[in-house]
Amino acid sequence: MDNLYALSEAEIAARGIATMPPTLMHATAELTKDDVLRAALGPGRDGGDYIDYFAKVKREEFAAYHAEVSRWETDRYLTLF
């Protein structure tokens, strides 16, 4: 068994190993492509697929979170010292 953290990106790609989505936005994009989960979760209350509803809610959540200026950003970028 290999330590994947010790392998280069090229070695990981050559083995066909996919990486996890880096953000919630990327994860929702991948989720909407998943036909197995789409079939398993079925329709939502609005008649469309539940996956599409869930992905929409999570994209809105991601956008709302990133619309806020965090304390870390204020401390890092809005101070003189």
mmCIF file of the N, C-alpha and C atoms, coordinates in Angstrom:
data_MODEL
# 
_entry.id   MODEL 
# 
loop_
_atom_site.group_PDB 
_atom_site.id 
_atom_site.type_symbol 
_atom_site.label_atom_id 
_atom_site.label_alt_id 
_atom_site.label_comp_id 
_atom_site.label_asym_id 
_atom_site.label_entity_id 
_atom_site.label_seq_id 
_atom_site.pdbx_PDB_ins_code 
_atom_site.Cartn_x 
_atom_site.Cartn_y 
_atom_site.Cartn_z 
_atom_site.occupancy 
_atom_site.B_iso_or_equiv 
_atom_site.pdbx_formal_charge 
_atom_site.auth_seq_id 
_atom_site.auth_comp_id 
_atom_site.auth_asym_id 
_atom_site.auth_atom_id 
_atom_site.pdbx_PDB_model_num 
ATOM 1   N N  . MET A 1 1  ? 0.843   -1.167 0.000   1.00 0.00 ? 1  MET A N  1 
ATOM 2   C CA . MET A 1 1  ? 0.000   0.000  0.000   1.00 0.00 ? 1  MET A CA 1 
ATOM 3   C C  . MET A 1 1  ? 0.894   1.238  0.000   1.00 0.00 ? 1  MET A C  1 
ATOM 4   N N  . ASP A 1 2  ? 0.576   2.187  -0.892  1.00 0.00 ? 2  ASP A N  1 
ATOM 5   C CA . ASP A 1 2  ? 1.379   3.407  -1.015  1.00 0.00 ? 2  ASP A CA 1 
ATOM 6   C C  . ASP A 1 2  ? 0.772   4.552  -0.218  1.00 0.00 ? 2  ASP A C  1 
ATOM 7   N N  . ASN A 1 3  ? 1.635   5.451  0.199   1.00 0.00 ? 3  ASN A N  1 
ATOM 8   C CA . ASN A 1 3  ? 1.207   6.680  0.835   1.00 0.00 ? 3  ASN A CA 1 
ATOM 9   C C  . ASN A 1 3  ? 0.920   7.689  -0.281  1.00 0.00 ? 3  ASN A C  1 
ATOM 10  N N  . LEU A 1 4  ? -0.348  8.009  -0.499  1.00 0.00 ? 4  LEU A N  1 
ATOM 11  C CA . LEU A 1 4  ? -0.715  8.908  -1.589  1.00 0.00 ? 4  LEU A CA 1 
ATOM 12  C C  . LEU A 1 4  ? -0.140  10.306 -1.412  1.00 0.00 ? 4  LEU A C  1 
ATOM 13  N N  . TYR A 1 5  ? 0.097   10.710 -0.181  1.00 0.00 ? 5  TYR A N  1 
ATOM 14  C CA . TYR A 1 5  ? 0.681   12.025 0.060   1.00 0.00 ? 5  TYR A CA 1 
ATOM 15  C C  . TYR A 1 5  ? 2.129   12.091 -0.408  1.00 0.00 ? 5  TYR A C  1 
ATOM 16  N N  . ALA A 1 6  ? 2.765   10.956 -0.562  1.00 0.00 ? 6  ALA A N  1 
ATOM 17  C CA . ALA A 1 6  ? 4.156   10.917 -0.996  1.00 0.00 ? 6  ALA A CA 1 
ATOM 18  C C  . ALA A 1 6  ? 4.283   10.861 -2.515  1.00 0.00 ? 6  ALA A C  1 
ATOM 19  N N  . LEU A 1 7  ? 3.166   10.637 -3.218  1.00 0.00 ? 7  LEU A N  1 
ATOM 20  C CA . LEU A 1 7  ? 3.192   10.546 -4.677  1.00 0.00 ? 7  LEU A CA 1 
ATOM 21  C C  . LEU A 1 7  ? 3.035   11.930 -5.304  1.00 0.00 ? 7  LEU A C  1 
ATOM 22  N N  . SER A 1 8  ? 3.585   12.071 -6.493  1.00 0.00 ? 8  SER A N  1 
ATOM 23  C CA . SER A 1 8  ? 3.417   13.332 -7.223  1.00 0.00 ? 8  SER A CA 1 
ATOM 24  C C  . SER A 1 8  ? 2.024   13.373 -7.850  1.00 0.00 ? 8  SER A C  1 
ATOM 25  N N  . GLU A 1 9  ? 1.602   14.558 -8.273  1.00 0.00 ? 9  GLU A N  1 
ATOM 26  C CA . GLU A 1 9  ? 0.299   14.689 -8.936  1.00 0.00 ? 9  GLU A CA 1 
ATOM 27  C C  . GLU A 1 9  ? 0.246   13.842 -10.198 1.00 0.00 ? 9  GLU A C  1 
ATOM 28  N N  . ALA A 1 10 ? 1.367   13.768 -10.918 1.00 0.00 ? 10 ALA A N  1 
ATOM 29  C CA . ALA A 1 10 ? 1.427   12.972 -12.143 1.00 0.00 ? 10 ALA A CA 1 
ATOM 30  C C  . ALA A 1 10 ? 1.234   11.486 -11.843 1.00 0.00 ? 10 ALA A C  1 
ATOM 31  N N  . GLU A 1 11 ? 1.850   11.002 -10.760 1.00 0.00 ? 11 GLU A N  1 
ATOM 32  C CA . GLU A 1 11 ? 1.700   9.590  -10.384 1.00 0.00 ? 11 GLU A CA 1 
ATOM 33  C C  . GLU A 1 11 ? 0.254   9.280  -9.974  1.00 0.00 ? 11 GLU A C  1 
ATOM 34  N N  . ILE A 1 12 ? -0.356  10.195 -9.262  1.00 0.00 ? 12 ILE A N  1 
ATOM 35  C CA . ILE A 1 12 ? -1.745  9.998  -8.843  1.00 0.00 ? 12 ILE A CA 1 
ATOM 36  C C  . ILE A 1 12 ? -2.652  9.962  -10.064 1.00 0.00 ? 12 ILE A C  1 
ATOM 37  N N  . ALA A 1 13 ? -2.445  10.892 -10.994 1.00 0.00 ? 13 ALA A N  1 
ATOM 38  C CA . ALA A 1 13 ? -3.253  10.930 -12.220 1.00 0.00 ? 13 ALA A CA 1 
ATOM 39  C C  . ALA A 1 13 ? -3.050  9.671  -13.054 1.00 0.00 ? 13 ALA A C  1 
ATOM 40  N N  . ALA A 1 14 ? -1.807  9.187  -13.138 1.00 0.00 ? 14 ALA A N  1 
ATOM 41  C CA . ALA A 1 14 ? -1.509  7.981  -13.909 1.00 0.00 ? 14 ALA A CA 1 
ATOM 42  C C  . ALA A 1 14 ? -2.225  6.756  -13.350 1.00 0.00 ? 14 ALA A C  1 
ATOM 43  N N  . ARG A 1 15 ? -2.485  6.765  -12.053 1.00 0.00 ? 15 ARG A N  1 
ATOM 44  C CA . ARG A 1 15 ? -3.204  5.652  -11.423 1.00 0.00 ? 15 ARG A CA 1 
ATOM 45  C C  . ARG A 1 15 ? -4.720  5.810  -11.532 1.00 0.00 ? 15 ARG A C  1 
ATOM 46  N N  . GLY A 1 16 ? -5.154  6.928  -12.098 1.00 0.00 ? 16 GLY A N  1 
ATOM 47  C CA . GLY A 1 16 ? -6.588  7.157  -12.257 1.00 0.00 ? 16 GLY A CA 1 
ATOM 48  C C  . GLY A 1 16 ? -7.294  7.539  -10.974 1.00 0.00 ? 16 GLY A C  1 
ATOM 49  N N  . ILE A 1 17 ? -6.552  8.082  -10.023 1.00 0.00 ? 17 ILE A N  1 
ATOM 50  C CA . ILE A 1 17 ? -7.133  8.475  -8.732  1.00 0.00 ? 17 ILE A CA 1 
ATOM 51  C C  . ILE A 1 17 ? -7.634  9.913  -8.843  1.00 0.00 ? 17 ILE A C  1 
ATOM 52  N N  . ALA A 1 18 ? -8.899  10.115 -8.570  1.00 0.00 ? 18 ALA A N  1 
ATOM 53  C CA . ALA A 1 18 ? -9.484  11.454 -8.601  1.00 0.00 ? 18 ALA A CA 1 
ATOM 54  C C  . ALA A 1 18 ? -9.361  12.099 -7.223  1.00 0.00 ? 18 ALA A C  1 
ATOM 55  N N  . THR A 1 19 ? -9.244  13.402 -7.221  1.00 0.00 ? 19 THR A N  1 
ATOM 56  C CA . THR A 1 19 ? -9.173  14.121 -5.947  1.00 0.00 ? 19 THR A CA 1 
ATOM 57  C C  . THR A 1 19 ? -10.567 14.591 -5.542  1.00 0.00 ? 19 THR A C  1 
ATOM 58  N N  . MET A 1 20 ? -10.714 14.878 -4.275  1.00 0.00 ? 20 MET A N  1 
ATOM 59  C CA . MET A 1 20 ? -11.975 15.391 -3.760  1.00 0.00 ? 20 MET A CA 1 
ATOM 60  C C  . MET A 1 20 ? -12.162 16.831 -4.229  1.00 0.00 ? 20 MET A C  1 
ATOM 61  N N  . PRO A 1 21 ? -13.400 17.279 -4.392  1.00 0.00 ? 21 PRO A N  1 
ATOM 62  C CA . PRO A 1 21 ? -13.628 18.675 -4.763  1.00 0.00 ? 21 PRO A CA 1 
ATOM 63  C C  . PRO A 1 21 ? -13.082 19.602 -3.677  1.00 0.00 ? 21 PRO A C  1 
ATOM 64  N N  . PRO A 1 22 ? -12.404 20.676 -4.065  1.00 0.00 ? 22 PRO A N  1 
ATOM 65  C CA . PRO A 1 22 ? -11.773 21.544 -3.069  1.00 0.00 ? 22 PRO A CA 1 
ATOM 66  C C  . PRO A 1 22 ? -12.742 22.460 -2.325  1.00 0.00 ? 22 PRO A C  1 
ATOM 67  N N  . THR A 1 23 ? -13.914 22.742 -2.899  1.00 0.00 ? 23 THR A N  1 
ATOM 68  C CA . THR A 1 23 ? -14.862 23.637 -2.246  1.00 0.00 ? 23 THR A CA 1 
ATOM 69  C C  . THR A 1 23 ? -16.277 23.075 -2.372  1.00 0.00 ? 23 THR A C  1 
ATOM 70  N N  . LEU A 1 24 ? -17.185 23.670 -1.614  1.00 0.00 ? 24 LEU A N  1 
ATOM 71  C CA . LEU A 1 24 ? -18.589 23.283 -1.706  1.00 0.00 ? 24 LEU A CA 1 
ATOM 72  C C  . LEU A 1 24 ? -19.127 23.557 -3.105  1.00 0.00 ? 24 LEU A C  1 
ATOM 73  N N  . MET A 1 25 ? -18.694 24.626 -3.741  1.00 0.00 ? 25 MET A N  1 
ATOM 74  C CA . MET A 1 25 ? -19.145 24.957 -5.095  1.00 0.00 ? 25 MET A CA 1 
ATOM 75  C C  . MET A 1 25 ? -18.729 23.867 -6.077  1.00 0.00 ? 25 MET A C  1 
ATOM 76  N N  . HIS A 1 26 ? -17.504 23.405 -5.972  1.00 0.00 ? 26 HIS A N  1 
ATOM 77  C CA . HIS A 1 26 ? -17.038 22.318 -6.842  1.00 0.00 ? 26 HIS A CA 1 
ATOM 78  C C  . HIS A 1 26 ? -17.795 21.026 -6.545  1.00 0.00 ? 26 HIS A C  1 
ATOM 79  N N  . ALA A 1 27 ? -18.057 20.773 -5.277  1.00 0.00 ? 27 ALA A N  1 
ATOM 80  C CA . ALA A 1 27 ? -18.764 19.549 -4.886  1.00 0.00 ? 27 ALA A CA 1 
ATOM 81  C C  . ALA A 1 27 ? -20.185 19.525 -5.443  1.00 0.00 ? 27 ALA A C  1 
ATOM 82  N N  . THR A 1 28 ? -20.865 20.679 -5.454  1.00 0.00 ? 28 THR A N  1 
ATOM 83  C CA . THR A 1 28 ? -22.222 20.703 -6.006  1.00 0.00 ? 28 THR A CA 1 
ATOM 84  C C  . THR A 1 28 ? -22.201 20.433 -7.505  1.00 0.00 ? 28 THR A C  1 
ATOM 85  N N  . ALA A 1 29 ? -21.188 20.927 -8.193  1.00 0.00 ? 29 ALA A N  1 
ATOM 86  C CA . ALA A 1 29 ? -21.065 20.655 -9.629  1.00 0.00 ? 29 ALA A CA 1 
ATOM 87  C C  . ALA A 1 29 ? -20.890 19.159 -9.883  1.00 0.00 ? 29 ALA A C  1 
ATOM 88  N N  . GLU A 1 30 ? -20.069 18.517 -9.071  1.00 0.00 ? 30 GLU A N  1 
ATOM 89  C CA . GLU A 1 30 ? -19.873 17.068 -9.213  1.00 0.00 ? 30 GLU A CA 1 
ATOM 90  C C  . GLU A 1 30 ? -21.143 16.305 -8.852  1.00 0.00 ? 30 GLU A C  1 
ATOM 91  N N  . LEU A 1 31 ? -21.839 16.752 -7.827  1.00 0.00 ? 31 LEU A N  1 
ATOM 92  C CA . LEU A 1 31 ? -23.059 16.091 -7.382  1.00 0.00 ? 31 LEU A CA 1 
ATOM 93  C C  . LEU A 1 31 ? -24.105 16.058 -8.487  1.00 0.00 ? 31 LEU A C  1 
ATOM 94  N N  . THR A 1 32 ? -24.265 17.154 -9.194  1.00 0.00 ? 32 THR A N  1 
ATOM 95  C CA . THR A 1 32 ? -25.291 17.206 -10.233 1.00 0.00 ? 32 THR A CA 1 
ATOM 96  C C  . THR A 1 32 ? -24.995 16.269 -11.402 1.00 0.00 ? 32 THR A C  1 
ATOM 97  N N  . LYS A 1 33 ? -23.760 15.816 -11.518 1.00 0.00 ? 33 LYS A N  1 
ATOM 98  C CA . LYS A 1 33 ? -23.381 14.871 -12.581 1.00 0.00 ? 33 LYS A CA 1 
ATOM 99  C C  . LYS A 1 33 ? -23.559 13.406 -12.167 1.00 0.00 ? 33 LYS A C  1 
ATOM 100 N N  . ASP A 1 34 ? -23.879 13.157 -10.903 1.00 0.00 ? 34 ASP A N  1 
ATOM 101 C CA . ASP A 1 34 ? -23.938 11.798 -10.374 1.00 0.00 ? 34 ASP A CA 1 
ATOM 102 C C  . ASP A 1 34 ? -25.305 11.161 -10.626 1.00 0.00 ? 34 ASP A C  1 
ATOM 103 N N  . ASP A 1 35 ? -25.381 10.331 -11.657 1.00 0.00 ? 35 ASP A N  1 
ATOM 104 C CA . ASP A 1 35 ? -26.646 9.692  -12.029 1.00 0.00 ? 35 ASP A CA 1 
ATOM 105 C C  . ASP A 1 35 ? -27.128 8.677  -10.999 1.00 0.00 ? 35 ASP A C  1 
ATOM 106 N N  . VAL A 1 36 ? -26.204 8.044  -10.280 1.00 0.00 ? 36 VAL A N  1 
ATOM 107 C CA . VAL A 1 36 ? -26.587 7.050  -9.274  1.00 0.00 ? 36 VAL A CA 1 
ATOM 108 C C  . VAL A 1 36 ? -27.322 7.748  -8.118  1.00 0.00 ? 36 VAL A C  1 
ATOM 109 N N  . LEU A 1 37 ? -26.748 8.813  -7.595  1.00 0.00 ? 37 LEU A N  1 
ATOM 110 C CA . LEU A 1 37 ? -27.420 9.541  -6.514  1.00 0.00 ? 37 LEU A CA 1 
ATOM 111 C C  . LEU A 1 37 ? -28.703 10.211 -7.002  1.00 0.00 ? 37 LEU A C  1 
ATOM 112 N N  . ARG A 1 38 ? -28.666 10.714 -8.229  1.00 0.00 ? 38 ARG A N  1 
ATOM 113 C CA . ARG A 1 38 ? -29.860 11.339 -8.792  1.00 0.00 ? 38 ARG A CA 1 
ATOM 114 C C  . ARG A 1 38 ? -31.016 10.342 -8.820  1.00 0.00 ? 38 ARG A C  1 
ATOM 115 N N  . ALA A 1 39 ? -30.739 9.130  -9.256  1.00 0.00 ? 39 ALA A N  1 
ATOM 116 C CA . ALA A 1 39 ? -31.777 8.095  -9.307  1.00 0.00 ? 39 ALA A CA 1 
ATOM 117 C C  . ALA A 1 39 ? -32.196 7.661  -7.904  1.00 0.00 ? 39 ALA A C  1 
ATOM 118 N N  . ALA A 1 40 ? -31.234 7.550  -7.008  1.00 0.00 ? 40 ALA A N  1 
ATOM 119 C CA . ALA A 1 40 ? -31.533 7.080  -5.652  1.00 0.00 ? 40 ALA A CA 1 
ATOM 120 C C  . ALA A 1 40 ? -32.372 8.079  -4.865  1.00 0.00 ? 40 ALA A C  1 
ATOM 121 N N  . LEU A 1 41 ? -32.084 9.370  -5.016  1.00 0.00 ? 41 LEU A N  1 
ATOM 122 C CA . LEU A 1 41 ? -32.802 10.384 -4.245  1.00 0.00 ? 41 LEU A CA 1 
ATOM 123 C C  . LEU A 1 41 ? -34.111 10.802 -4.894  1.00 0.00 ? 41 LEU A C  1 
ATOM 124 N N  . GLY A 1 42 ? -34.219 10.599 -6.194  1.00 0.00 ? 42 GLY A N  1 
ATOM 125 C CA . GLY A 1 42 ? -35.482 10.824 -6.885  1.00 0.00 ? 42 GLY A CA 1 
ATOM 126 C C  . GLY A 1 42 ? -35.919 12.270 -6.951  1.00 0.00 ? 42 GLY A C  1 
ATOM 127 N N  . PRO A 1 43 ? -37.233 12.453 -7.121  1.00 0.00 ? 43 PRO A N  1 
ATOM 128 C CA . PRO A 1 43 ? -37.756 13.812 -7.290  1.00 0.00 ? 43 PRO A CA 1 
ATOM 129 C C  . PRO A 1 43 ? -37.876 14.560 -5.966  1.00 0.00 ? 43 PRO A C  1 
ATOM 130 N N  . GLY A 1 44 ? -37.824 15.864 -6.077  1.00 0.00 ? 44 GLY A N  1 
ATOM 131 C CA . GLY A 1 44 ? -38.054 16.721 -4.917  1.00 0.00 ? 44 GLY A CA 1 
ATOM 132 C C  . GLY A 1 44 ? -39.505 17.142 -4.862  1.00 0.00 ? 44 GLY A C  1 
ATOM 133 N N  . ARG A 1 45 ? -39.831 17.997 -3.934  1.00 0.00 ? 45 ARG A N  1 
ATOM 134 C CA . ARG A 1 45 ? -41.210 18.454 -3.760  1.00 0.00 ? 45 ARG A CA 1 
ATOM 135 C C  . ARG A 1 45 ? -41.711 19.271 -4.940  1.00 0.00 ? 45 ARG A C  1 
ATOM 136 N N  . ASP A 1 46 ? -40.794 19.952 -5.625  1.00 0.00 ? 46 ASP A N  1 
ATOM 137 C CA . ASP A 1 46 ? -41.205 20.816 -6.736  1.00 0.00 ? 46 ASP A CA 1 
ATOM 138 C C  . ASP A 1 46 ? -41.364 20.061 -8.051  1.00 0.00 ? 46 ASP A C  1 
ATOM 139 N N  . GLY A 1 47 ? -41.164 18.747 -8.027  1.00 0.00 ? 47 GLY A N  1 
ATOM 140 C CA . GLY A 1 47 ? -41.288 17.945 -9.235  1.00 0.00 ? 47 GLY A CA 1 
ATOM 141 C C  . GLY A 1 47 ? -39.977 17.709 -9.954  1.00 0.00 ? 47 GLY A C  1 
ATOM 142 N N  . GLY A 1 48 ? -38.976 18.565 -9.703  1.00 0.00 ? 48 GLY A N  1 
ATOM 143 C CA . GLY A 1 48 ? -37.653 18.353 -10.280 1.00 0.00 ? 48 GLY A CA 1 
ATOM 144 C C  . GLY A 1 48 ? -36.870 17.361 -9.441  1.00 0.00 ? 48 GLY A C  1 
ATOM 145 N N  . ASP A 1 49 ? -35.687 17.035 -9.892  1.00 0.00 ? 49 ASP A N  1 
ATOM 146 C CA . ASP A 1 49 ? -34.843 16.110 -9.127  1.00 0.00 ? 49 ASP A CA 1 
ATOM 147 C C  . ASP A 1 49 ? -34.389 16.752 -7.817  1.00 0.00 ? 49 ASP A C  1 
ATOM 148 N N  . TYR A 1 50 ? -34.369 15.963 -6.756  1.00 0.00 ? 50 TYR A N  1 
ATOM 149 C CA . TYR A 1 50 ? -33.929 16.454 -5.452  1.00 0.00 ? 50 TYR A CA 1 
ATOM 150 C C  . TYR A 1 50 ? -32.480 16.945 -5.523  1.00 0.00 ? 50 TYR A C  1 
ATOM 151 N N  . ILE A 1 51 ? -31.650 16.275 -6.308  1.00 0.00 ? 51 ILE A N  1 
ATOM 152 C CA . ILE A 1 51 ? -30.237 16.657 -6.445  1.00 0.00 ? 51 ILE A CA 1 
ATOM 153 C C  . ILE A 1 51 ? -30.120 18.109 -6.897  1.00 0.00 ? 51 ILE A C  1 
ATOM 154 N N  . ASP A 1 52 ? -30.930 18.509 -7.866  1.00 0.00 ? 52 ASP A N  1 
ATOM 155 C CA . ASP A 1 52 ? -30.857 19.884 -8.371  1.00 0.00 ? 52 ASP A CA 1 
ATOM 156 C C  . ASP A 1 52 ? -31.276 20.888 -7.301  1.00 0.00 ? 52 ASP A C  1 
ATOM 157 N N  . TYR A 1 53 ? -32.315 20.555 -6.549  1.00 0.00 ? 53 TYR A N  1 
ATOM 158 C CA . TYR A 1 53 ? -32.753 21.417 -5.445  1.00 0.00 ? 53 TYR A CA 1 
ATOM 159 C C  . TYR A 1 53 ? -31.638 21.546 -4.396  1.00 0.00 ? 53 TYR A C  1 
ATOM 160 N N  . PHE A 1 54 ? -31.069 20.426 -3.986  1.00 0.00 ? 54 PHE A N  1 
ATOM 161 C CA . PHE A 1 54 ? -30.031 20.419 -2.958  1.00 0.00 ? 54 PHE A CA 1 
ATOM 162 C C  . PHE A 1 54 ? -28.809 21.214 -3.418  1.00 0.00 ? 54 PHE A C  1 
ATOM 163 N N  . ALA A 1 55 ? -28.389 20.998 -4.675  1.00 0.00 ? 55 ALA A N  1 
ATOM 164 C CA . ALA A 1 55 ? -27.226 21.711 -5.212  1.00 0.00 ? 55 ALA A CA 1 
ATOM 165 C C  . ALA A 1 55 ? -27.497 23.217 -5.245  1.00 0.00 ? 55 ALA A C  1 
ATOM 166 N N  . LYS A 1 56 ? -28.703 23.628 -5.610  1.00 0.00 ? 56 LYS A N  1 
ATOM 167 C CA . LYS A 1 56 ? -29.071 25.045 -5.638  1.00 0.00 ? 56 LYS A CA 1 
ATOM 168 C C  . LYS A 1 56 ? -28.970 25.655 -4.238  1.00 0.00 ? 56 LYS A C  1 
ATOM 169 N N  . VAL A 1 57 ? -29.503 24.960 -3.247  1.00 0.00 ? 57 VAL A N  1 
ATOM 170 C CA . VAL A 1 57 ? -29.450 25.451 -1.868  1.00 0.00 ? 57 VAL A CA 1 
ATOM 171 C C  . VAL A 1 57 ? -27.994 25.584 -1.413  1.00 0.00 ? 57 VAL A C  1 
ATOM 172 N N  . LYS A 1 58 ? -27.163 24.611 -1.723  1.00 0.00 ? 58 LYS A N  1 
ATOM 173 C CA . LYS A 1 58 ? -25.760 24.656 -1.297  1.00 0.00 ? 58 LYS A CA 1 
ATOM 174 C C  . LYS A 1 58 ? -24.972 25.726 -2.032  1.00 0.00 ? 58 LYS A C  1 
ATOM 175 N N  . ARG A 1 59 ? -25.282 25.980 -3.318  1.00 0.00 ? 59 ARG A N  1 
ATOM 176 C CA . ARG A 1 59 ? -24.624 27.079 -4.037  1.00 0.00 ? 59 ARG A CA 1 
ATOM 177 C C  . ARG A 1 59 ? -24.991 28.419 -3.401  1.00 0.00 ? 59 ARG A C  1 
ATOM 178 N N  . GLU A 1 60 ? -26.258 28.571 -3.032  1.00 0.00 ? 60 GLU A N  1 
ATOM 179 C CA . GLU A 1 60 ? -26.689 29.806 -2.355  1.00 0.00 ? 60 GLU A CA 1 
ATOM 180 C C  . GLU A 1 60 ? -25.999 29.956 -1.007  1.00 0.00 ? 60 GLU A C  1 
ATOM 181 N N  . GLU A 1 61 ? -25.860 28.854 -0.279  1.00 0.00 ? 61 GLU A N  1 
ATOM 182 C CA . GLU A 1 61 ? -25.162 28.869 1.016   1.00 0.00 ? 61 GLU A CA 1 
ATOM 183 C C  . GLU A 1 61 ? -23.708 29.289 0.837   1.00 0.00 ? 61 GLU A C  1 
ATOM 184 N N  . PHE A 1 62 ? -23.060 28.738 -0.174  1.00 0.00 ? 62 PHE A N  1 
ATOM 185 C CA . PHE A 1 62 ? -21.666 29.063 -0.467  1.00 0.00 ? 62 PHE A CA 1 
ATOM 186 C C  . PHE A 1 62 ? -21.528 30.550 -0.788  1.00 0.00 ? 62 PHE A C  1 
ATOM 187 N N  . ALA A 1 63 ? -22.418 31.062 -1.632  1.00 0.00 ? 63 ALA A N  1 
ATOM 188 C CA . ALA A 1 63 ? -22.372 32.473 -2.021  1.00 0.00 ? 63 ALA A CA 1 
ATOM 189 C C  . ALA A 1 63 ? -22.608 33.382 -0.815  1.00 0.00 ? 63 ALA A C  1 
ATOM 190 N N  . ALA A 1 64 ? -23.560 33.037 0.031   1.00 0.00 ? 64 ALA A N  1 
ATOM 191 C CA . ALA A 1 64 ? -23.853 33.853 1.215   1.00 0.00 ? 64 ALA A CA 1 
ATOM 192 C C  . ALA A 1 64 ? -22.655 33.872 2.165   1.00 0.00 ? 64 ALA A C  1 
ATOM 193 N N  . TYR A 1 65 ? -22.034 32.723 2.368   1.00 0.00 ? 65 TYR A N  1 
ATOM 194 C CA . TYR A 1 65 ? -20.872 32.649 3.263   1.00 0.00 ? 65 TYR A CA 1 
ATOM 195 C C  . TYR A 1 65 ? -19.728 33.513 2.724   1.00 0.00 ? 65 TYR A C  1 
ATOM 196 N N  . HIS A 1 66 ? -19.487 33.437 1.428   1.00 0.00 ? 66 HIS A N  1 
ATOM 197 C CA . HIS A 1 66 ? -18.362 34.170 0.842   1.00 0.00 ? 66 HIS A CA 1 
ATOM 198 C C  . HIS A 1 66 ? -18.658 35.643 0.599   1.00 0.00 ? 66 HIS A C  1 
ATOM 199 N N  . ALA A 1 67 ? -19.888 36.073 0.839   1.00 0.00 ? 67 ALA A N  1 
ATOM 200 C CA . ALA A 1 67 ? -20.228 37.487 0.735   1.00 0.00 ? 67 ALA A CA 1 
ATOM 201 C C  . ALA A 1 67 ? -19.852 38.246 2.005   1.00 0.00 ? 67 ALA A C  1 
ATOM 202 N N  . GLU A 1 68 ? -19.560 37.522 3.066   1.00 0.00 ? 68 GLU A N  1 
ATOM 203 C CA . GLU A 1 68 ? -19.196 38.120 4.349   1.00 0.00 ? 68 GLU A CA 1 
ATOM 204 C C  . GLU A 1 68 ? -17.681 38.325 4.440   1.00 0.00 ? 68 GLU A C  1 
ATOM 205 N N  . VAL A 1 69 ? -17.284 39.426 5.038   1.00 0.00 ? 69 VAL A N  1 
ATOM 206 C CA . VAL A 1 69 ? -15.865 39.671 5.309   1.00 0.00 ? 69 VAL A CA 1 
ATOM 207 C C  . VAL A 1 69 ? -15.565 39.091 6.686   1.00 0.00 ? 69 VAL A C  1 
ATOM 208 N N  . SER A 1 70 ? -14.624 38.180 6.732   1.00 0.00 ? 70 SER A N  1 
ATOM 209 C CA . SER A 1 70 ? -14.309 37.504 7.995   1.00 0.00 ? 70 SER A CA 1 
ATOM 210 C C  . SER A 1 70 ? -13.375 38.349 8.867   1.00 0.00 ? 70 SER A C  1 
ATOM 211 N N  . ARG A 1 71 ? -13.316 38.004 10.114  1.00 0.00 ? 71 ARG A N  1 
ATOM 212 C CA . ARG A 1 71 ? -12.403 38.672 11.052  1.00 0.00 ? 71 ARG A CA 1 
ATOM 213 C C  . ARG A 1 71 ? -10.961 38.504 10.579  1.00 0.00 ? 71 ARG A C  1 
ATOM 214 N N  . TRP A 1 72 ? -10.629 37.318 10.067  1.00 0.00 ? 72 TRP A N  1 
ATOM 215 C CA . TRP A 1 72 ? -9.275  37.050 9.570   1.00 0.00 ? 72 TRP A CA 1 
ATOM 216 C C  . TRP A 1 72 ? -8.933  38.001 8.430   1.00 0.00 ? 72 TRP A C  1 
ATOM 217 N N  . GLU A 1 73 ? -9.861  38.216 7.505   1.00 0.00 ? 73 GLU A N  1 
ATOM 218 C CA . GLU A 1 73 ? -9.611  39.120 6.377   1.00 0.00 ? 73 GLU A CA 1 
ATOM 219 C C  . GLU A 1 73 ? -9.419  40.557 6.862   1.00 0.00 ? 73 GLU A C  1 
ATOM 220 N N  . THR A 1 74 ? -10.265 40.971 7.791   1.00 0.00 ? 74 THR A N  1 
ATOM 221 C CA . THR A 1 74 ? -10.145 42.318 8.349   1.00 0.00 ? 74 THR A CA 1 
ATOM 222 C C  . THR A 1 74 ? -8.794  42.492 9.030   1.00 0.00 ? 74 THR A C  1 
ATOM 223 N N  . ASP A 1 75 ? -8.431  41.533 9.869   1.00 0.00 ? 75 ASP A N  1 
ATOM 224 C CA . ASP A 1 75 ? -7.153  41.616 10.583  1.00 0.00 ? 75 ASP A CA 1 
ATOM 225 C C  . ASP A 1 75 ? -5.967  41.571 9.612   1.00 0.00 ? 75 ASP A C  1 
ATOM 226 N N  . ARG A 1 76 ? -6.071  40.787 8.592   1.00 0.00 ? 76 ARG A N  1 
ATOM 227 C CA . ARG A 1 76 ? -4.948  40.632 7.667   1.00 0.00 ? 76 ARG A CA 1 
ATOM 228 C C  . ARG A 1 76 ? -4.808  41.794 6.688   1.00 0.00 ? 76 ARG A C  1 
ATOM 229 N N  . TYR A 1 77 ? -5.925  42.286 6.160   1.00 0.00 ? 77 TYR A N  1 
ATOM 230 C CA . TYR A 1 77 ? -5.841  43.250 5.068   1.00 0.00 ? 77 TYR A CA 1 
ATOM 231 C C  . TYR A 1 77 ? -6.184  44.697 5.428   1.00 0.00 ? 77 TYR A C  1 
ATOM 232 N N  . LEU A 1 78 ? -6.825  44.900 6.574   1.00 0.00 ? 78 LEU A N  1 
ATOM 233 C CA . LEU A 1 78 ? -7.262  46.254 6.914   1.00 0.00 ? 78 LEU A CA 1 
ATOM 234 C C  . LEU A 1 78 ? -6.549  46.818 8.129   1.00 0.00 ? 78 LEU A C  1 
ATOM 235 N N  . THR A 1 79 ? -5.354  46.381 8.346   1.00 0.00 ? 79 THR A N  1 
ATOM 236 C CA . THR A 1 79 ? -4.551  46.932 9.437   1.00 0.00 ? 79 THR A CA 1 
ATOM 237 C C  . THR A 1 79 ? -3.267  47.505 8.853   1.00 0.00 ? 79 THR A C  1 
ATOM 238 N N  . LEU A 1 80 ? -2.708  48.484 9.546   1.00 0.00 ? 80 LEU A N  1 
ATOM 239 C CA . LEU A 1 80 ? -1.472  49.096 9.064   1.00 0.00 ? 80 LEU A CA 1 
ATOM 240 C C  . LEU A 1 80 ? -0.232  48.407 9.607   1.00 0.00 ? 80 LEU A C  1 
ATOM 241 N N  . PHE A 1 81 ? -0.381  47.676 10.690  1.00 0.00 ? 81 PHE A N  1 
ATOM 242 C CA . PHE A 1 81 ? 0.781   47.039 11.314  1.00 0.00 ? 81 PHE A CA 1 
ATOM 243 C C  . PHE A 1 81 ? 0.601   45.567 11.423  1.00 0.00 ? 81 PHE A C  1 
# 
